[in-house]
Amino acid sequence: MTIEIPPSFAELLSNRHADPLLTREFPRHGTSGTEWLEALPRLLTKALNRWELTVDDADPGYIRTGNTAVVIDVLKGKKPAVLKLSWPFMEGAFEHLALREWDGVGAVRLEAAEPRDYALLLERLDHRRSLAGESILDACEVIGTLINTLDRPASPKFQTIAGRSKRWEDEFAGEHPRVPRRLLTQAGSHLKDLVADLKDETVDGTRLIHTDLHDTNVLTPLEPGRGNWLAIDPQAVAGEPAFAVAPMVWNRAEETAHSYNARNHVRMRADIISDVAGLDEERVRVWTFVRLVQNAVWAANENDEDGLTRYIFLAKMFAQ
């Protein structure tokens, strides 16, 4: 079966190289964006047949896309659901595992998964009502609550922040002329200190965390009794919950730009989430700084001018 992919999504994926972090032990490693787009009709047909689904085109927005996936409204018999097909990338390889761990508590419910195809059958949520429609104060409180709700021990199947940290240290030590050296140096130093606490178990670094928890990744459920808000797109890892706060800081850039005092505004976001989730405010701020500098490096490497400017600006708000 074929579906009409938005041209902007096709353009985004067609320029994407295979994820170098997706090594040989993972299915479909080495798949470029172009190769995945070419395989998409076959993957869609395979998933529809596997789970006996029909495409539900009653909603004009029945096909939706993000940065790495296409999501399609489907019916399993008469039951509404969504089919998510993702381009193979490292974080996506663990999504089904995290959703199984959470089992619908605080997160979208996983109905079925085919990890070899990066295909997920999920409960259908209200895609028109995300946390982005709420005030920044309310949104931060919800994020803090969800961090607590999703917190649980991570199984050994998940990669760890400590395990990934060596690559990040190497990135900070590398040559990135467009990212201020003092930010890179400070981020590298902070990262070593943060990870040392995880390795010597001063801080518990074995918790299952959602590393992309921000307002557009939180939707309203359609099914009664499922609460007010559920997280999607987990990009899960084993680490400490303080690591999970940063995405809510770098989202809503316009609100930050229009705030009276940008430094106070973004730190307020982090502090509200920390308070609601019961996290160490200092570790939250330092992890947020490290992740912002990491994003600046990524943006520089991808020639993302807007992202580079934004992440450097925000990193300076958290620099010490």
C-alpha positions in Angstrom: 0.0 0.0 0.0 1.2 3.5 -0.7 0.3 6.7 1.2 1.0 10.3 0.4 4.0 11.4 2.4 4.2 15.2 3.1 7.0 16.6 0.8 8.7 18.4 3.7 9.1 15.0 5.5 10.3 13.3 2.4 12.9 16.1 1.9 14.0 15.8 5.5 14.6 12.1 5.3 16.1 12.1 1.8 19.0 14.1 3.1 19.6 11.8 6.1 22.5 9.4 6.3 22.3 6.1 8.1 22.6 6.5 11.8 26.3 5.7 12.6 25.3 4.8 16.2 23.0 2.0 15.0 25.5 -0.8 15.0 25.3 -4.3 13.6 23.5 -5.9 16.5 20.5 -3.7 15.7 18.0 -4.6 12.9 18.1 -2.5 9.7 21.4 -0.8 10.7 22.9 1.2 7.9 19.6 2.4 6.5 19.7 5.9 5.0 16.6 8.1 4.9 16.3 7.6 1.1 16.4 3.8 1.5 13.8 3.9 4.2 11.4 6.0 2.2 11.8 3.6 -0.7 10.9 0.7 1.7 8.1 2.5 3.4 5.2 1.2 1.2 6.3 -2.4 1.7 6.7 -1.8 5.5 3.3 -0.3 5.7 1.6 -3.1 3.8 3.5 -5.7 5.9 2.3 -4.0 9.2 -1.3 -3.7 8.0 -1.4 -7.3 7.1 0.4 -8.5 10.2 -2.0 -6.9 12.6 -5.1 -7.0 10.4 -5.4 -3.2 10.3 -7.3 -0.9 8.0 -6.3 2.8 7.4 -8.7 5.1 9.0 -8.9 8.3 6.8 -11.9 9.8 8.5 -9.7 12.6 10.0 -8.1 14.8 7.4 -5.0 14.6 9.6 -4.9 10.8 9.6 -1.2 10.9 8.4 1.2 12.7 10.6 5.0 13.0 10.6 7.8 14.1 13.0 11.5 14.1 12.6 11.9 10.4 12.3 8.6 8.7 11.8 5.2 8.6 10.1 2.1 7.9 12.2 -1.1 6.7 10.5 -4.6 6.4 12.0 -5.8 2.8 11.7 -8.6 0.6 12.9 -8.1 -2.9 14.5 -11.5 -4.2 13.8 -13.6 -1.2 15.1 -11.0 -0.1 17.7 -9.1 3.1 16.9 -5.3 2.9 17.0 -2.2 4.4 15.3 0.5 2.7 13.4 4.0 4.2 13.8 6.7 3.5 11.3 10.2 4.9 12.2 13.4 5.4 10.3 15.9 3.2 12.0 18.0 5.2 14.6 19.5 4.4 17.9 16.9 5.9 20.2 14.1 4.4 18.2 15.5 0.9 18.7 14.5 1.0 22.4 11.1 2.7 22.1 9.0 -0.5 22.3 11.0 -1.7 25.3 10.2 1.4 27.3 6.6 1.4 26.4 6.3 -2.2 27.5 8.0 -1.3 30.8 5.5 1.6 31.4 2.5 -0.5 30.2 0.3 2.5 29.6 1.0 4.2 32.9 2.0 7.8 32.1 2.7 6.9 28.5 0.9 5.9 25.4 -0.1 2.2 25.5 1.8 -0.2 23.2 -0.6 -2.7 21.6 2.0 -4.5 19.5 5.5 -4.1 18.1 7.7 -5.5 15.3 11.2 -4.3 16.3 12.8 -5.5 13.1 10.7 -3.1 11.1 10.6 -0.3 13.7 6.8 -0.7 13.6 4.6 0.0 16.6 0.9 -0.3 17.0 -0.2 2.2 19.7 -3.4 3.4 21.3 -4.8 6.5 19.6 -4.5 9.8 21.5 -5.8 13.2 20.7 -3.1 14.5 18.4 -4.8 17.9 18.3 -4.4 18.5 22.0 -0.8 18.5 23.2 0.7 20.1 26.3 1.9 22.9 24.0 -1.5 24.4 24.3 -1.2 24.9 28.0 0.6 27.7 29.8 4.3 27.3 30.4 3.8 27.0 34.1 1.1 24.3 33.8 3.2 22.5 31.2 6.2 22.4 33.5 4.1 21.0 36.3 2.8 18.3 34.1 6.3 17.4 32.9 7.5 17.2 36.5 4.5 14.9 37.4 5.2 12.7 34.4 8.9 12.3 35.2 7.8 10.9 38.6 5.1 8.7 37.0 7.5 7.2 34.5 10.3 6.7 37.0 11.2 3.0 37.6 14.2 0.8 37.5 15.5 0.3 33.9 16.1 -3.3 32.7 19.6 -4.2 31.6 18.4 -4.0 27.9 18.7 -0.2 27.9 21.8 1.7 27.2 23.0 3.9 30.0 23.9 7.6 30.3 27.2 6.5 31.8 27.9 4.2 28.9 27.2 6.9 26.3 29.2 9.6 28.1 32.6 8.7 26.6 31.3 9.6 23.1 29.9 12.9 24.5 33.2 13.7 26.2 35.0 13.2 22.9 32.6 15.5 21.2 33.2 18.3 23.7 37.0 17.8 23.4 36.9 18.0 19.6 37.2 21.0 17.3 33.9 22.9 16.9 34.9 26.5 15.9 31.3 27.7 15.9 30.7 26.7 19.5 32.5 28.8 22.1 35.4 26.8 23.5 34.6 27.8 27.1 31.2 26.2 26.8 32.7 23.0 25.4 35.3 22.9 28.2 32.8 23.6 30.9 30.4 21.0 29.5 33.1 18.3 29.3 34.2 19.0 32.9 30.6 18.9 34.2 29.9 15.7 32.3 32.8 13.9 34.0 31.6 15.0 37.4 28.0 14.0 36.8 28.9 10.6 35.4 31.4 10.0 38.2 28.5 10.2 40.6 26.6 7.7 38.6 29.5 5.3 38.3 30.3 5.3 42.0 26.5 5.1 42.8 26.5 8.4 44.7 23.5 9.1 42.5 21.2 6.3 41.2 21.8 6.1 37.4 19.7 3.0 36.8 16.3 4.6 36.4 14.3 4.4 33.2 13.9 7.9 31.8 12.3 9.6 28.8 15.0 11.7 27.2 12.7 13.7 24.9 10.0 14.7 27.3 8.6 18.1 26.2 5.2 19.6 25.6 4.6 18.4 22.1 5.4 14.9 23.1 2.6 14.9 25.7 -0.9 14.3 24.4 -4.4 13.9 25.8 -5.9 10.4 25.8 -9.2 9.7 24.0 -10.1 6.7 26.1 -11.9 7.4 29.4 -10.0 6.7 32.6 -6.5 7.2 31.1 -5.8 10.5 33.0 -5.2 13.9 31.4 -1.8 13.6 29.8 0.3 10.8 28.3 3.9 10.8 27.0 4.9 9.6 23.6 8.2 9.1 21.6 10.2 8.1 24.7 13.8 7.8 23.3 14.5 5.9 26.6 17.8 5.3 28.4 18.9 4.2 31.8 20.1 7.2 33.9 19.0 9.7 36.4 15.7 11.7 36.1 17.5 15.0 36.3 18.7 14.3 32.7 15.1 14.4 31.5 14.3 18.1 32.2 16.3 19.8 29.4 13.9 19.3 26.4 11.2 21.4 28.2 13.8 24.2 28.5 14.8 24.3 24.9 11.2 24.1 23.5 8.9 27.1 23.1 11.8 29.3 21.9 9.4 32.2 21.1 8.2 32.4 24.7 11.8 32.6 25.9 12.6 35.3 23.3 9.7 37.4 24.4 10.2 37.0 28.1 11.4 40.0 30.2 14.5 38.1 31.5 15.4 35.0 29.4 17.8 33.7 32.1 15.2 33.8 34.8 12.5 32.4 32.5 14.4 29.3 31.4 15.8 28.6 34.8 12.2 29.0 36.2 11.1 26.2 33.9 13.8 23.9 35.1 13.2 24.8 38.8 9.4 24.1 38.5 10.0 20.7 37.0 12.6 20.0 39.6 10.3 21.0 42.5 7.3 19.0 41.2 9.5 15.9 40.5 11.5 16.2 43.7 14.8 16.5 41.8 18.1 18.1 42.8 17.9 21.6 41.3 21.7 21.9 40.8 22.0 18.5 39.0 19.1 19.5 36.8 20.7 22.8 35.8 24.1 21.2 35.1 22.6 18.3 33.1 20.5 20.9 31.2 23.6 22.9 30.4 25.5 19.8 29.2 22.6 18.7 26.9 22.3 22.3 25.5 26.0 22.3 24.6 25.7 18.9 23.1 22.8 20.1 21.0 24.8 23.1 19.9 27.6 20.8 18.7 25.0 18.7 16.8 23.4 21.8 15.2 26.9 23.1 14.1 27.6 19.7 12.5 24.3 19.8 10.7 24.6 23.4 9.6 21.4 24.2 11.5 21.9 27.9 12.0 18.7 28.6 14.0 19.4 25.7 16.3 23.0 26.6 16.8 22.1 30.2 17.8 19.3 29.0 20.1 21.3 26.3 21.9 24.3 28.5 22.5 22.1 31.3 23.8 20.3 28.9 26.2 23.5 27.2 27.3 24.9 30.6 28.4 21.8 31.0 30.6 22.9 27.9 32.5 26.6 28.4 32.3 28.4 28.8 35.7 
